[in-house]
Amino acid sequence: MVNAHEVWSAKEALMKITAIRDAGPQLLWVEDPILRHDFVGLRRLRQATPWKQINSGEYLGISGKRALLAAEGTDLLNVHGHVSDVMRIDWLAAGRIYSC
């Protein structure tokens, strides 16, 4: 697992994720590889790297998480906060399950 803390561009993330794979380690997921609001970039990155999962959304509010899910920009939706907030996000995500 790698946490990039949103420091990569989408192009740089693809290059680094590919380099890690090519070096041999089996990468399970990459957390926050690019800016959290770059939903198009996250979706493209997800589609370009099917051998691992993208984990994003931790610092987005419910509307941001809704947009991230609608864009299919994450494989793993990162949540935190009060139980009631996490449950709302679970309800939001329940109808948006898609394959990696």
BAFI-3210 file (N, C-alpha, C; in Angstrom, 3 decimals, decimal comma, padded with zeros to 6 digits):
// residues 100
n [1|2|3|4|5|6|7|8|9|10|11|12|13|14|15|16|17|18|19|20|21|22|23|24|25|26|27|28|29|30|31|32|33|34|35|36|37|38|39|40|41|42|43|44|45|46|47|48|49|50|51|52|53|54|55|56|57|58|59|60|61|62|63|64|65|66|67|68|69|70|71|72|73|74|75|76|77|78|79|80|81|82|83|84|85|86|87|88|89|90|91|92|93|94|95|96|97|98|99|100]
n.u [000,848|000,440|000,613|000,115|-000,525|-001,764|000,167|001,026|000,690|-001,840|-000,614|001,978|001,366|000,438|002,821|004,468|003,035|003,033|005,792|006,337|004,903|006,316|008,775|008,408|007,048|003,839|001,247|-001,357|-003,159|-003,404|-003,389|-004,965|-003,681|-003,688|-004,911|-007,781|-010,154|-009,973|-011,740|-012,087|-009,437|-008,860|-010,626|-009,622|-007,068|-007,717|-008,840|-006,635|-004,909|-005,545|-004,574|-004,358|-005,871|-007,557|-007,677|-009,582|-011,097|-011,222|-011,016|-013,140|-016,375|-019,831|-021,105|-018,879|-017,958|-020,126|-019,872|-017,370|-017,967|-019,904|-018,320|-016,889|-014,359|-012,896|-011,840|-011,895|-013,605|-012,645|-013,464|-014,244|-015,043|-018,011|-020,240|-022,848|-022,391|-020,713|-022,486|-024,375|-022,792|-022,305|-024,899|-025,140|-023,173|-024,099|-025,662|-023,855|-021,935|-019,220|-017,078|-013,494]
n.v [-001,174|002,252|005,616|008,537|011,093|013,105|014,352|013,879|014,515|013,469|012,214|011,785|010,102|007,797|007,032|006,497|004,512|002,490|002,069|001,060|-001,351|-002,593|-002,916|-005,041|-005,375|-006,341|-004,277|-003,293|-001,139|002,398|005,220|008,335|009,414|011,627|015,042|015,470|016,505|016,110|014,514|013,482|012,918|010,985|008,947|008,308|007,440|005,218|003,589|003,197|001,686|-001,169|-003,248|-002,671|-000,946|002,187|004,391|006,790|009,934|010,538|013,138|014,513|016,014|014,947|015,701|015,890|013,248|012,040|013,091|012,001|009,250|009,212|009,844|007,576|007,412|006,084|003,053|002,201|003,728|006,099|006,754|008,687|009,880|010,808|008,189|008,424|010,022|008,363|006,274|007,576|008,022|005,389|004,623|006,279|005,209|002,656|002,031|002,284|000,392|-000,886|-002,627|-003,142]
n.w [000,000|-000,691|000,281|-001,203|-000,502|-002,059|-003,688|-006,273|-009,802|-012,169|-014,367|-013,374|-011,233|-012,558|-013,842|-011,597|-010,184|-012,087|-012,275|-009,717|-009,827|-011,941|-010,737|-009,095|-006,505|-005,246|-005,539|-003,551|-003,047|-003,763|-001,916|-002,011|-004,491|-006,233|-006,425|-004,384|-005,481|-008,162|-009,960|-012,544|-013,251|-011,282|-012,026|-014,593|-013,864|-012,295|-014,289|-015,928|-014,442|-013,717|-012,127|-009,475|-006,653|-006,236|-003,565|-002,135|-001,109|001,593|002,765|001,743|001,835|002,175|-000,253|-001,940|-001,841|-003,063|-005,675|-006,335|-006,313|-008,350|-010,514|-010,693|-009,547|-007,612|-006,039|-003,467|-000,991|001,170|004,420|007,340|010,613|012,472|013,479|012,407|010,142|008,644|008,179|006,540|004,287|003,589|002,800|000,605|-001,059|-001,470|-003,753|-005,766|-006,678|-008,399|-010,665|-010,387]
ca.u [000,000|001,180|-000,185|000,838|-000,920|-002,187|001,297|001,323|-000,266|-002,375|000,419|003,057|000,838|000,450|004,217|005,000|002,334|003,554|007,179|006,288|004,510|007,404|009,893|008,144|006,093|002,410|000,624|-002,772|-003,869|-002,716|-004,286|-004,840|-002,561|-003,746|-005,813|-009,070|-011,252|-009,718|-012,539|-011,789|-008,105|-008,940|-011,262|-008,662|-006,017|-008,331|-008,997|-005,316|-004,123|-006,499|-003,922|-004,399|-007,066|-007,393|-008,359|-009,678|-012,332|-011,193|-011,195|-014,279|-017,661|-020,774|-021,305|-017,666|-017,965|-021,143|-019,268|-016,309|-018,622|-020,540|-017,247|-016,209|-012,962|-012,244|-012,214|-012,112|-014,008|-012,074|-014,379|-013,932|-015,965|-019,030|-020,929|-023,985|-021,854|-020,236|-023,678|-024,918|-021,910|-022,580|-026,156|-024,832|-022,366|-024,735|-026,121|-022,816|-020,863|-018,746|-015,876|-012,206]
ca.v [000,000|003,503|006,822|009,615|012,374|014,052|015,137|013,584|014,812|012,207|011,614|011,326|008,957|006,638|006,625|005,939|003,257|001,522|001,766|000,180|-002,675|-003,146|-003,245|-006,333|-005,486|-006,375|-003,092|-003,526|000,101|003,681|006,162|009,761|009,622|012,962|015,932|014,851|017,018|015,788|013,306|012,956|012,333|009,757|007,913|007,895|006,682|003,928|002,796|002,917|000,821|-002,149|-004,248|-002,215|-000,158|003,575|004,685|008,242|010,474|010,731|014,523|015,096|015,954|014,044|016,078|015,510|011,792|011,742|013,391|011,019|007,999|009,395|009,842|006,278|007,778|005,373|001,661|002,145|005,044|006,316|007,533|008,857|010,812|010,261|007,014|008,821|010,487|007,184|005,554|008,319|007,757|004,003|004,631|006,932|004,311|001,334|001,801|002,629|-000,602|-001,174|-003,450|-002,451]
ca.w [000,000|-000,784|000,478|-001,876|000,113|-003,085|-004,189|-007,668|-010,871|-012,687|-015,217|-012,491|-010,479|-013,447|-014,019|-010,348|-009,902|-013,053|-011,887|-008,540|-010,320|-012,750|-009,846|-008,490|-005,397|-005,568|-004,958|-003,293|-003,329|-003,634|-001,242|-002,353|-005,399|-006,834|-005,685|-004,054|-006,311|-009,570|-010,162|-013,881|-013,156|-010,482|-012,851|-015,626|-013,191|-011,960|-015,506|-016,507|-013,547|-013,182|-011,284|-008,085|-006,343|-005,815|-002,313|-002,074|-000,563|003,041|003,192|001,038|002,505|001,527|-001,660|-002,646|-001,967|-004,078|-006,975|-006,549|-006,682|-009,656|-011,512|-010,590|-009,351|-006,518|-005,797|-002,024|-000,504|002,489|005,248|008,756|011,247|013,358|012,961|011,574|008,863|007,928|007,720|005,390|003,149|003,219|002,044|-000,660|-001,882|-001,623|-005,117|-006,738|-006,657|-009,737|-010,615|-010,559]
c.u [000,895|000,205|000,611|000,469|-001,191|-001,041|001,586|000,284|-000,784|-001,328|001,549|002,608|000,871|001,876|004,756|004,346|002,827|004,979|007,223|005,931|005,659|008,609|009,651|007,144|004,647|001,738|-000,866|-003,603|-002,949|-003,730|-003,940|-003,676|-002,516|-004,746|-007,218|-010,222|-011,039|-010,410|-012,262|-010,416|-008,105|-009,580|-010,293|-007,541|-006,514|-008,392|-007,654|-004,498|-005,021|-005,890|-003,863|-005,653|-006,670|-008,255|-008,387|-010,961|-012,313|-011,531|-012,291|-015,517|-018,597|-020,984|-020,070|-017,574|-018,982|-020,563|-018,163|-016,897|-019,264|-019,509|-016,543|-014,708|-012,260|-012,731|-012,592|-012,437|-013,540|-012,996|-013,821|-014,953|-016,932|-019,752|-022,081|-023,515|-021,387|-021,420|-024,307|-024,095|-022,109|-023,858|-025,938|-024,116|-023,081|-025,180|-025,070|-021,650|-020,505|-017,445|-014,630|-011,756]
c.v [001,238|004,643|007,989|011,001|013,482|014,864|014,914|014,209|013,458|011,480|011,029|010,104|007,697|006,126|005,941|004,599|002,151|001,121|000,841|-001,233|-003,330|-003,541|-004,551|-006,392|-005,523|-005,237|-003,350|-002,292|001,290|004,654|007,587|010,047|011,021|013,801|015,343|015,300|016,764|014,462|012,667|012,273|011,037|008,627|007,405|007,047|005,289|003,026|002,382|001,936|-000,248|-003,199|-003,851|-001,376|001,253|003,794|006,211|008,647|010,820|012,162|015,253|015,013|015,028|014,415|015,731|014,012|011,362|011,978|012,387|009,680|008,092|009,350|008,488|006,480|007,070|003,929|001,476|003,555|005,181|007,235|007,656|009,834|010,115|009,104|007,407|009,323|009,304|006,374|006,260|008,051|006,321|003,925|005,236|005,964|003,002|001,047|002,028|001,653|-000,943|-001,957|-002,615|-002,544]
c.w [000,000|-000,525|-000,085|-001,349|-000,908|-003,702|-005,670|-008,591|-011,366|-013,531|-014,369|-011,694|-011,326|-013,640|-012,762|-010,008|-010,829|-012,693|-010,675|-008,973|-011,075|-011,907|-009,094|-007,359|-005,900|-004,810|-004,790|-003,587|-003,164|-003,050|-001,653|-003,307|-006,015|-006,038|-005,546|-004,933|-007,798|-009,891|-011,516|-013,869|-012,368|-011,283|-013,919|-015,030|-012,816|-013,181|-016,103|-015,682|-012,919|-012,258|-009,812|-007,877|-005,924|-004,576|-002,174|-001,360|000,902|003,456|002,429|001,919|001,734|000,065|-002,497|-002,854|-003,027|-005,479|-007,318|-006,980|-008,061|-010,783|-011,589|-010,441|-008,220|-006,471|-004,336|-001,551|000,940|003,288|006,663|009,324|012,173|012,686|012,042|010,202|008,008|007,406|006,520|004,130|002,667|002,388|000,663|-001,607|-002,213|-003,052|-006,176|-006,707|-008,091|-009,624|-010,848|-011,998]
res [m|v|n|a|h|e|v|w|s|a|k|e|a|l|m|k|i|t|a|i|r|d|a|g|p|q|l|l|w|v|e|d|p|i|l|r|h|d|f|v|g|l|r|r|l|r|q|a|t|p|w|k|q|i|n|s|g|e|y|l|g|i|s|g|k|r|a|l|l|a|a|e|g|t|d|l|l|n|v|h|g|h|v|s|d|v|m|r|i|d|w|l|a|a|g|r|i|y|s|c]
***
